[in-house]
Amino acid sequence: MVRFRKIIKCFVCSLFAFYAFSCSSLYTQIPYSVSGEMVLNQTGKKESSNLNFIFKNISEKKVFSFTLCFFLFDENGDSVLNGKPNITCIIRKDVEAGDVLEYSVGLDSYLFSIPEEPYSVEYLFVKKIVYEDGSEWCDPYGLLAL
């Protein structure tokens, strides 16, 4: 699966080069920052896994919703998802301009089993932001996340 990871990075770099030459002003238009990590929880005998993340709205508009995308890898660099290359989640939360949202997304439905150690969250980015006024910002391939 390390080869799969290299293929993804090569593909992303190629798309990045395309965007860099065709949309040079994108660098100044990133309306968010995001970071996150996988955490394991145990309540009694029940175990669960979540992605805890922080989203900051850097734009001057109120966010109505956003689409978060990320990859999960084990300690060997292998993808751990059930047949999917990545996880995409639509987060429907209002975030005022300049505000920060701390949120958690359940990962159990994406995994075969709950791991003993948290997986590595890589290439976490926002694909789409929908603002309260109905306008949208899109980065469908996550090129700005690099």
Secondary structure by P-SEA (a helix, b strand, c coil): caaaaaaaaaaaaaaaaaaaaccccccccccbbbbbbbbbbbccccccccccbbbbbcccccccbbbbbbbbbccccccccccccbbbbbbbccccccbbbbbccccccccccccccccccccccccbbbcccccccccccccccc
